[in-house]
């Protein structure tokens, strides 16, 4: 039986609802794999608690200062109750109140621990996995971490709820002039930035839908502002506790939004957006999103200027090419599979089987080989014509000195390929991951599993990996799989780093 998942997260007017909302996505992915889920909350809005219960997840509430001694005691007690016999428990912490000591004490209980983070708030990390789904995530934020702590970084791991993932094939049409605007500035919006946005939109002639949470303390003033804007010619509809944000994002031509998990939902749906920084911990991520070409960052809410805001909205509405670029980049960043991958890693990593490559894999491997990232890391960066690939592929299938395997996962399908070209007692290894599997913790496990199989099924005593010096991701994969740095060499007239793995038994 799969281990249960305990999620420790809170949601309130001050902290907002984002921590719990993204945890719902992880909970859904966990349950799809057959596991039970329970939320532990010391503070949660009634509306959000109801949302969790409607998903048929358990909710356990306890009165304690978040991150304090009583919180730790309640959480560890819950872990003990769920760790029946030799069954371990997975725990996910999402909140800035959970520091290094809190993590360490939970790890002592024997659980497998995931910590969600946005900016390196804890200082030191003792979790099995640290997830930072922001585009600004970087390893330097987690320099003080246990040697065994695995970092899972970037929007490829963005946690999207099932309502989004189930519609991954939808493609947005970009109108010449945007007329429909979605405003979503968080479930609570304690500073009532939403009202300033509505006031600034008066007279714009746009059709506006404003999504707010039922815990928003400013609902009365928002209703008045919406009525006034509508009377002035800008139709504004206030939507409280939207049951399906995907419907709203598909309806809209553009959006005004804050940072946090909503930015990844907007990216996934290809919705061009203007971002307002509502909290200090959002700034780096939103500035980086703009720098990399997704969305416009309007700046901090404290500096909100109505005239400048209207000018930015008018620019976004009138520039179809800009919105087209935003939409395309958003879908490239977020493919909707993040929650499934994170759930898989929390269980111990994506399981896969190695099968011999067959003729039916030929064109799939050609597509993987011609992916721009693969070509950039190859010693021959030119695109590969299909005929040349087919000739090479069929020759490899018939070569007795070539071992050629493809890795298949029950949930994600074919995730990578590994090839060994044997020369006497040595073999050169080549590895390629499917584009959707890159950066998701598959490489090291694939290399290790394939090398174990190669040593077990052949007389090979040494495996060599030849890597371009600029391909740091591959270096990390092979070092993680136990390869040691050898002497530098030359491949196709280019410098190459050599990594070696010797048979140990």
Helices and strands as residue ranges (DSSP letters): E 5-9, H 18-32, E 37-41, H 46-54, E 58-61, H 69-82, E 90-94, H 100-108, E 112-116, E 129-132, G 139-142, E 150-153, G 155-157, H 162-165, E 180-184, H 193-201, E 207-212, H 219-231, E 235-240, H 245-251, E 254-257, H 262-268, E 273-277, H 280-291, E 296-300, G 301-303, H 306-318, H 320-333, H 338-346, E 353-356, G 359-361, H 362-369, H 372-376, H 386-398, E 402-409, E 413-423, E 426-433, G 435-437, H 443-457, E 462-467, H 472-480, E 484-485, E 489-491, E 494-502
